[in-house]
Amino acid sequence: MVYKKKLIVLLSLIAALALTYTASLVFDPELAGTRSASYVWLDSKLASRVSRIVISTAGQSMELLKKNSRWFISHNGSEYPARQLRVEDFLGIFTQRAAWPVRSSSASSHSRLGLDTETASRVTLYGENSALLDLLFGDEDSTGREINVRKYGQNEVRSGDNSIASYIAGSANSWYNLRLIPESEDGRIAVDSVQRLSVYGEEEPQFFTRRNREWAISGFEIANPDQNSIDAYVRAILNTEGDDFSAVSSDAPELNHSRIVLELGNGSVITIRLSEMDESGRRLAHAGGSDYVYSLAPWAAQRLFKSSGDFERQ
């Protein structure tokens, strides 16, 4: 009986402590504030439905369009490939739960926080026929670490990480995918998928052919080839970026000065055609299957062509 009474007392004490702890969680103002601050702007299930993004700031507007699962940026009446990972990271800001505490619920605060519809930056995410999310972005806080945000047509103001400002204020160029081979950005084309590389420059043609895990070289003499250097060269070609798009047509004869041919394991062939270097060392480049011509900075153009010594094991 004594043991049974002690057990009942002990269980009662545990129940009381548990009840007290639960009550402290429910009524603790700091924890309540944390719950209120945790917020997500858009259900992640809706992210795949976003097919158009409009960013308006300082009287200018920029549009991102999704076509066949790829993002493009509409600018100056033309569409250019967008950096897929940048768009995905941008959308992730809205679909990931984070600290966005409420700062005001009054319309009278909008002007003070830079959230008037006339002055605020605006981001609208569209589905097929309607807006899935429409946000206004106002001023930063005094630390510059947070930015004020509210949904268009609503009074409630929240604030959160100001890293989003770099996306909103970024120029069209910051969204461009300027890789000669856009698919290489998200790893769709890896180095080991290239089975043969042919380089036709100003000197004798160079050929690199994959044999199992190593490269066989022809067209020039290398006593002791460095396989890692060849891999790095192939990777550099796959990842080559321009610094802007060119208005030159993709079938312009000036792009026939030299070429680089990549043959992939899936049977596809990518041919990069290049112009002659201008006085500054800059070249124009076009990759087969693309409608775009890229302008290559001198340093980017130079690393497309190598001499035999660059592949000799040291």
Helices and strands as residue ranges (DSSP letters): H 2-27, H 29-37, E 38-39, G 44-49, E 52-57, E 60-67, E 70-75, E 78-81, H 84-95, E 98-99, E 102-104, G 107-109, E 121-126, E 131-140, E 146-151, E 157-161, G 162-164, H 165-168, G 172-175, G 182-186, G 191-193, E 194-200, E 206-211, E 214-218, H 227-238, E 244-246, G 253-256, E 258-264, E 269-274, E 283-287, E 293-296, H 298-302, G 308-311
